């Protein structure tokens, strides 16, 4: 099958419209026609680029995570001297990020919290997007956990699993 060449400007417009409309209306109530109209592309382009609404939604989740991730100051996590400092700093920082990226956070929260909106198969796909993102978070916490004195009966893996 021949690879489709995708116009980066159209992709960005589609992703911006998708984030805004999926955040506003959630998955079930968002129409691909609305996304196409707001992105100033044809509905056919969206289906050509993403095959279906489910793939568009999953790519929109990934794009939202990427938007946030590209703007994160990881020092908030890695420079913390204790777990309590990490939690306080990370919580304050997350609030700032939510104010900077309100639509992305609403989209991601809705996708996570409203799993009943999806079929079982789609819910599994959404969860995979979250699992991929959580692996990055685990890597941020490890340096702080490595500096902590854990009880003899608690391993680093135990602490990470609990988190």
C-alpha positions as CSV (number, residue, x, y, z in Angstrom):
1,X,0.0,0.0,0.0
2,X,1.3,3.4,-1.0
3,X,2.1,5.7,2.0
4,X,0.0,8.8,2.2
5,X,1.9,12.1,2.2
6,X,0.3,14.2,4.9
7,X,0.4,18.0,4.8
8,X,1.9,19.1,8.2
9,X,-0.2,22.3,8.2
10,X,-3.4,20.4,7.7
11,X,-2.4,17.9,10.4
12,X,-1.8,20.8,12.9
13,X,-5.1,22.3,12.1
14,X,-6.9,19.0,12.4
15,X,-5.1,18.3,15.8
16,X,-6.0,21.8,17.1
17,X,-9.6,21.4,16.1
18,X,-9.8,17.9,17.5
19,X,-8.3,18.8,20.8
20,X,-10.7,21.7,21.2
21,X,-13.8,19.8,20.1
22,X,-13.1,16.5,21.8
23,X,-12.3,18.4,25.0
24,X,-15.6,20.4,24.7
25,X,-17.9,17.6,23.6
26,X,-16.1,14.3,24.5
27,X,-15.7,11.5,22.0
28,X,-19.3,10.4,21.4
29,X,-20.8,13.9,20.8
30,X,-18.0,15.1,18.5
31,X,-18.7,14.9,14.8
32,X,-15.9,14.5,12.3
33,X,-17.8,17.0,10.1
34,X,-17.3,19.7,12.9
35,X,-13.6,18.9,13.1
36,X,-13.2,19.1,9.4
37,X,-15.0,22.4,9.2
38,X,-13.0,24.0,12.0
39,X,-9.7,22.7,10.6
40,X,-10.7,24.0,7.1
41,X,-10.2,20.6,5.5
42,X,-12.5,18.1,3.9
43,X,-13.9,15.2,5.9
44,X,-12.3,13.0,3.3
45,X,-8.8,14.3,4.2
46,X,-9.4,13.4,7.9
47,X,-10.5,9.9,6.9
48,X,-7.6,9.6,4.5
49,X,-5.1,10.7,7.1
50,X,-6.6,8.9,10.1
51,X,-8.9,6.1,8.6
52,X,-11.6,6.6,11.2
53,X,-12.8,8.6,14.2
54,X,-11.3,6.2,16.7
55,X,-7.8,6.6,15.2
56,X,-8.3,10.4,15.0
57,X,-9.2,10.4,18.7
58,X,-6.2,8.3,19.7
59,X,-3.9,10.5,17.7
60,X,-5.4,13.5,19.3
61,X,-4.7,12.1,22.8
62,X,-1.1,11.5,21.8
63,X,-0.8,15.0,20.4
64,X,-2.3,16.5,23.6
65,X,0.3,14.6,25.7
66,X,3.0,15.7,23.3
67,X,1.9,19.3,23.5
68,X,2.2,19.2,27.3
69,X,5.4,17.1,27.4
70,X,7.3,19.5,25.1
71,X,6.7,22.3,27.6
72,X,7.5,20.5,30.8
73,X,10.4,21.5,33.1
74,X,11.5,18.1,34.3
75,X,13.7,19.6,37.0
76,X,10.5,19.9,39.1
77,X,10.8,16.2,39.6
78,X,14.4,15.4,39.2
79,X,15.7,18.2,41.4
80,X,13.5,17.3,44.4
81,X,15.4,16.2,47.5
82,X,12.6,14.2,49.1
83,X,9.3,12.6,48.1
84,X,7.3,15.2,50.0
85,X,9.1,18.0,48.1
86,X,8.5,16.2,44.8
87,X,4.8,15.9,45.5
88,X,4.4,19.5,46.5
89,X,6.5,20.8,43.6
90,X,4.8,18.5,41.1
91,X,1.3,19.4,42.3
92,X,1.9,23.1,42.0
93,X,3.6,22.7,38.7
94,X,0.7,20.6,37.4
95,X,-1.7,23.3,38.3
96,X,0.3,25.8,36.2
97,X,0.4,23.4,33.3
98,X,-3.4,22.9,33.5
99,X,-3.8,26.7,33.3
100,X,-1.5,26.8,30.2
101,X,-3.1,23.8,28.5
102,X,-6.7,23.6,29.7
103,X,-8.1,21.9,26.6
104,X,-5.4,19.2,26.6
105,X,-5.9,18.4,30.3
106,X,-9.7,18.3,29.9
107,X,-9.4,16.0,26.9
108,X,-7.0,13.7,28.8
109,X,-9.0,13.7,32.0
110,X,-12.2,13.0,30.1
111,X,-10.6,10.1,28.2
112,X,-9.3,8.6,31.5
113,X,-12.4,9.2,33.6
114,X,-15.1,8.5,31.1
115,X,-14.1,5.0,29.9
116,X,-17.7,4.0,29.7
117,X,-18.0,6.2,26.6
118,X,-15.9,3.7,24.7
119,X,-16.2,0.2,23.5
120,X,-14.1,-2.3,25.3
121,X,-11.6,-2.4,22.4
122,X,-11.3,1.4,22.3
123,X,-11.0,1.7,26.0
124,X,-8.0,-0.7,25.8
125,X,-6.4,1.5,23.1
126,X,-7.0,4.6,25.3
127,X,-5.4,2.8,28.2
128,X,-2.3,1.9,26.1
129,X,-1.8,5.7,25.4
130,X,-1.9,6.3,29.1
131,X,0.5,3.4,29.9
132,X,3.0,4.8,27.4
133,X,2.8,8.2,29.1
134,X,3.1,6.7,32.7
135,X,6.4,5.0,31.8
136,X,7.8,8.5,31.2
137,X,6.5,9.6,34.6
138,X,8.1,6.6,36.3
139,X,11.5,7.6,34.9
140,X,11.1,11.1,36.5
141,X,10.4,9.7,39.9
142,X,13.2,7.2,40.0
143,X,16.0,9.7,40.7
144,X,14.2,10.9,43.8
145,X,13.4,7.4,45.0
146,X,17.1,6.5,44.4
147,X,18.1,9.2,46.9
148,X,15.6,8.1,49.5
149,X,16.4,5.7,52.3
150,X,13.8,3.0,51.8
151,X,13.0,0.5,54.5
152,X,14.9,-2.8,54.2
153,X,11.8,-4.7,53.2
154,X,10.8,-2.2,50.4
155,X,12.5,-2.3,47.0
156,X,12.6,0.5,44.4
157,X,10.2,-1.6,42.3
158,X,7.8,-1.9,45.3
159,X,7.8,1.9,45.7
160,X,7.2,2.5,42.0
161,X,4.4,0.0,41.8
162,X,2.6,1.6,44.7
163,X,2.8,5.0,43.0
